[in-house]
Amino acid sequence: MSDYLSRTLAAYEHSVHTYECATKDMLPDEELDLFARMLPDPAGPVLDAGCAFGRDTALLAARGIAVTGVDLSEPFLVRARELHPALDFRRMDVRALDLPDACFAGVWSQATLLHLKDEHVATALSEFSRVLRTGGALFVSFKEGEGEEEFVESFSADAARFFRYQTAGRVRGLLEAAGFAGPDVRIVNERERYGPGHRDINWLTAYARTAS
């Protein structure tokens, strides 16, 4: 594993409680509803890639969608299983999914690929394309900006993590290069969405389908 990613993983494993407390009420209901409408089969199944403590995995399941959550952090998976014992959680790297080809109707990946350098984002997107059926739906999100840095963002972690910021145009390019069609990239301001106490930052939320 790359050094930058090892440090980011260690930061999350040191900050499971901090991250859960900061993000448990940041429910992406609008994004989940749009993603669910995009699925070629409303029952799924869907892969929650980078599921952390299982918040979105549970929200997908509550919509009647069969879902599997994967994450690289075992402490997060332990917490996800505690909170949602009926759901399926597995330890997996999004860059090398131990899953068959064309086995999912959708891949949901919230605030995960932003911790990868572009070449690793491309690898993960290629894996998402591989496990998706023809016409399968994809959701990914990034922080808007330029460049990359490794720092302590105390809102949701107690140690330094790596962040790769993206522009809407770059996200479209990454998705198209991975074979996704019709990428739709939107901007969501965190504070406007979730209210006081949240950060004045923009998120890029991107939707696409595997090419038919």
C-alpha positions as CSV (number, residue, x, y, z in Angstrom):
1,M,0.0,0.0,0.0
2,S,1.3,3.5,-0.8
3,D,2.7,5.5,2.1
4,Y,0.2,8.3,1.7
5,L,-2.7,5.8,1.8
6,S,-1.3,3.9,4.8
7,R,-1.1,7.1,6.8
8,T,-4.7,8.1,5.8
9,L,-6.0,4.6,6.8
10,A,-4.2,4.9,10.1
11,A,-5.8,8.3,10.7
12,Y,-9.2,6.9,10.1
13,E,-8.6,3.9,12.4
14,H,-7.5,6.4,15.1
15,S,-10.6,8.5,14.6
16,V,-13.6,6.1,14.2
17,H,-15.6,7.7,16.9
18,T,-14.7,11.3,15.8
19,Y,-15.6,10.5,12.2
20,E,-18.9,8.9,13.1
21,C,-20.0,11.7,15.5
22,A,-19.1,14.3,12.8
23,T,-20.9,12.7,9.9
24,K,-23.7,10.4,11.2
25,D,-26.4,13.1,10.6
26,M,-25.0,14.3,7.3
27,L,-27.6,12.2,5.4
28,P,-27.2,12.4,1.6
29,D,-30.9,11.7,1.0
30,E,-31.2,13.8,-2.2
31,E,-28.2,12.0,-3.8
32,L,-29.4,8.6,-2.7
33,D,-32.8,9.1,-4.1
34,L,-31.4,10.2,-7.5
35,F,-28.9,7.3,-7.5
36,A,-31.7,4.9,-6.7
37,R,-33.8,6.2,-9.6
38,M,-30.8,5.5,-11.9
39,L,-30.5,1.8,-11.1
40,P,-31.4,-0.5,-13.9
41,D,-33.0,-2.7,-11.3
42,P,-34.6,-0.9,-8.3
43,A,-33.7,-3.9,-6.1
44,G,-30.0,-3.6,-6.8
45,P,-27.7,-5.1,-5.8
46,V,-25.5,-2.1,-5.0
47,L,-21.9,-1.8,-3.7
48,D,-21.2,0.8,-1.1
49,A,-17.5,1.3,-1.8
50,G,-15.8,3.0,1.2
51,C,-18.7,2.4,3.6
52,A,-17.0,3.5,6.8
53,F,-19.4,2.8,9.7
54,G,-22.2,1.8,7.4
55,R,-24.4,5.0,7.4
56,D,-25.1,5.0,3.6
57,T,-25.2,1.2,3.5
58,A,-28.1,1.2,5.9
59,L,-29.8,4.1,4.0
60,L,-29.6,2.1,0.8
61,A,-31.0,-1.0,2.5
62,A,-33.9,1.1,4.0
63,R,-34.8,2.0,0.4
64,G,-35.3,-1.7,-0.4
65,I,-32.0,-2.1,-2.2
66,A,-29.8,-5.2,-1.7
67,V,-26.4,-3.7,-0.7
68,T,-22.9,-4.8,0.3
69,G,-20.6,-2.4,2.1
70,V,-16.8,-2.6,1.7
71,D,-14.0,-0.6,3.4
72,L,-10.3,-1.0,3.9
73,S,-10.5,-0.1,7.6
74,E,-11.3,-3.1,9.9
75,P,-12.2,-0.9,12.9
76,F,-14.8,0.9,10.7
77,L,-16.2,-2.5,9.6
78,V,-16.4,-3.7,13.2
79,R,-18.4,-0.6,14.0
80,A,-20.6,-1.0,10.9
81,R,-21.4,-4.6,11.9
82,E,-22.3,-3.4,15.5
83,L,-24.7,-0.8,14.1
84,H,-26.1,-2.9,11.3
85,P,-25.7,-6.6,12.1
86,A,-28.1,-7.7,9.4
87,L,-26.1,-6.1,6.6
88,D,-23.1,-7.5,4.6
89,F,-19.8,-5.8,5.3
90,R,-16.4,-6.9,3.9
91,R,-12.8,-5.7,4.0
92,M,-11.7,-4.7,0.5
93,D,-9.6,-2.1,-1.3
94,V,-11.6,-0.2,-3.9
95,R,-8.6,-0.4,-6.2
96,A,-8.7,-4.2,-6.2
97,L,-12.2,-5.5,-5.6
98,D,-12.5,-9.2,-4.8
99,L,-15.8,-9.4,-6.7
100,P,-17.0,-10.9,-10.0
101,D,-17.5,-9.0,-13.1
102,A,-20.9,-7.4,-13.8
103,C,-22.4,-8.3,-10.5
104,F,-23.8,-5.0,-9.3
105,A,-26.6,-2.7,-10.6
106,G,-24.9,0.3,-8.9
107,V,-21.8,1.5,-7.1
108,W,-22.1,4.2,-4.5
109,S,-18.9,5.7,-3.3
110,Q,-19.3,8.7,-1.0
111,A,-16.2,10.7,0.1
112,T,-13.8,7.9,-0.6
113,L,-11.9,8.5,-3.9
114,L,-11.0,12.0,-2.6
115,H,-8.3,10.2,-0.6
116,L,-6.6,8.8,-3.7
117,K,-4.1,10.3,-6.1
118,D,-5.4,10.5,-9.7
119,E,-3.8,7.3,-10.9
120,H,-5.4,5.4,-8.1
121,V,-8.7,7.1,-8.7
122,A,-8.5,5.8,-12.2
123,T,-7.8,2.3,-11.0
124,A,-10.8,2.4,-8.6
125,L,-13.1,3.7,-11.3
126,S,-11.9,0.9,-13.6
127,E,-12.8,-1.6,-10.9
128,F,-16.2,0.0,-10.4
129,S,-16.8,-0.3,-14.2
130,R,-15.8,-3.9,-14.1
131,V,-18.2,-5.0,-11.4
132,L,-21.1,-3.0,-12.8
133,R,-23.6,-4.4,-15.2
134,T,-24.3,-2.8,-18.6
135,G,-26.2,0.4,-17.8
136,G,-25.2,0.3,-14.1
137,A,-25.3,3.5,-12.0
138,L,-22.4,5.1,-10.4
139,F,-22.2,7.8,-7.7
140,V,-18.9,9.3,-6.5
141,S,-18.1,12.5,-4.6
142,F,-15.0,14.7,-4.1
143,K,-14.1,18.0,-2.5
144,E,-13.9,20.9,-5.0
145,G,-10.6,22.5,-5.4
146,E,-7.1,22.3,-6.9
147,G,-4.0,20.2,-5.9
148,E,-3.5,17.8,-3.0
149,E,-2.4,18.0,0.6
150,E,-2.0,15.9,3.7
151,F,-3.2,17.6,6.9
152,V,-5.3,17.2,10.1
153,E,-8.9,18.2,9.3
154,S,-10.2,18.2,12.8
155,F,-13.9,18.3,11.8
156,S,-13.8,14.5,11.3
157,A,-10.4,13.1,12.2
158,D,-7.6,13.4,14.8
159,A,-4.7,12.7,12.5
160,A,-3.5,13.8,9.1
161,R,-5.2,12.4,6.0
162,F,-4.4,12.8,2.3
163,F,-6.9,14.8,0.1
164,R,-6.9,15.1,-3.7
165,Y,-9.1,18.1,-4.7
166,Q,-10.9,18.0,-8.0
167,T,-12.7,20.3,-10.5
168,A,-15.9,19.4,-12.2
169,G,-14.1,19.1,-15.5
170,R,-11.4,16.8,-14.1
171,V,-14.0,14.6,-12.6
172,R,-15.9,14.3,-15.9
173,G,-12.6,13.4,-17.6
174,L,-11.8,10.7,-15.0
175,L,-15.2,9.2,-15.4
176,E,-15.1,9.2,-19.2
177,A,-11.6,7.8,-19.3
178,A,-12.9,4.9,-17.2
179,G,-15.7,4.2,-19.7
180,F,-18.6,5.9,-18.0
181,A,-21.2,7.7,-20.1
182,G,-23.0,10.9,-19.5
183,P,-21.3,12.1,-16.3
184,D,-23.4,14.6,-14.4
185,V,-21.3,16.6,-11.9
186,R,-23.1,18.9,-9.4
187,I,-21.9,21.2,-6.7
188,V,-23.3,21.0,-3.2
189,N,-22.2,23.4,-0.4
190,E,-21.9,21.5,2.9
191,R,-23.0,24.4,5.1
192,E,-26.0,25.3,2.9
193,R,-27.1,21.7,2.9
194,Y,-26.6,20.8,6.5
195,G,-26.6,24.1,8.4
196,P,-24.5,25.9,11.0
197,G,-21.7,24.0,12.5
198,H,-20.7,22.5,9.1
199,R,-17.9,23.6,6.8
200,D,-18.2,26.2,4.1
201,I,-16.9,23.8,1.4
202,N,-18.1,22.6,-1.9
203,W,-18.6,19.0,-2.7
204,L,-18.7,17.6,-6.3
205,T,-21.3,14.9,-6.6
206,A,-21.1,12.9,-9.8
207,Y,-23.5,10.5,-11.4
208,A,-22.8,8.3,-14.5
209,R,-23.6,5.0,-16.1
210,T,-21.6,2.3,-17.6
211,A,-21.7,2.5,-21.4
212,S,-24.2,0.3,-23.0
